[in-house]
Amino acid sequence: MSTPPRALVTGVSSGIGAAIAQTLLAAGWTVDGVSRTRVDGWGAALNSHTFDLSDHSRAAPCLADLPTPCLLYTSDAADDSLR
């Protein structure tokens, strides 16, 4: 049995991030989903990680521990100073 492909998708709780994550899950991928709001009920192949990407002290260690070869960054900065 082969290991399914794996992706890290940001902004997974809504919008484009949610649509991409659900599409990948339906195609058999394992998804590490990052968002400020926890996502539940999408099945065992979704690993939901809840934190704000602009909080570097929390985000950096969490992201460093994820064994993900594919990144899909779909989040929008809530703070215009981050753009």
C-alpha positions in Angstrom: 0.0 0.0 0.0 1.5 3.4 -1.0 1.4 6.5 1.1 -1.1 9.0 -0.1 0.2 12.4 -1.3 0.2 15.1 1.4 -0.4 18.8 1.3 -0.4 21.7 3.7 -3.3 24.1 3.0 -3.7 27.4 4.8 -7.0 29.2 5.3 -8.7 25.8 5.4 -11.7 26.8 7.4 -13.4 28.7 4.6 -13.3 30.0 1.0 -10.6 28.9 -1.4 -8.7 27.0 1.3 -11.7 24.9 2.2 -12.5 24.2 -1.4 -8.9 23.1 -2.2 -8.7 21.0 1.0 -12.0 19.2 0.3 -11.0 18.6 -3.3 -7.6 17.1 -2.2 -9.3 15.0 0.5 -11.8 13.6 -2.1 -8.9 12.7 -4.3 -7.3 10.7 -1.6 -4.7 13.1 -0.3 -3.8 13.7 3.4 -4.2 17.4 4.2 -2.6 19.4 7.0 -5.1 22.3 7.3 -4.1 25.5 9.0 -6.6 28.1 10.0 -7.6 30.4 12.9 -10.7 28.4 13.3 -10.6 24.6 14.0 -12.1 22.4 11.3 -13.8 19.1 12.4 -15.9 16.5 10.7 -14.0 16.2 7.4 -12.6 12.8 8.1 -9.4 11.2 9.4 -7.3 12.4 6.4 -7.5 16.1 7.6 -5.1 17.1 10.3 -6.5 20.4 11.6 -4.0 22.9 13.1 -5.4 26.0 14.7 -3.3 29.1 14.9 -2.8 32.5 13.3 0.0 32.5 10.7 0.9 36.0 11.7 1.8 34.8 15.2 5.3 33.7 14.2 6.2 32.4 17.7 3.4 29.9 17.4 3.4 29.3 13.7 7.1 28.6 13.2 7.4 25.6 15.5 4.1 24.1 14.3 5.0 24.4 10.6 8.5 23.0 11.2 7.0 19.8 12.6 4.8 19.1 9.6 6.2 16.6 7.1 4.5 18.2 4.1 6.1 18.4 0.7 3.3 20.5 -1.0 2.2 23.9 0.3 -1.0 25.7 -0.9 -1.1 29.2 0.7 -4.6 30.5 0.4 -4.9 32.7 3.4 -5.4 36.4 3.3 -3.8 38.7 5.8 -6.4 40.2 8.2 -3.9 43.0 9.0 -3.1 45.2 6.0 0.4 45.9 7.4 1.2 42.2 6.7 0.7 42.6 2.9 
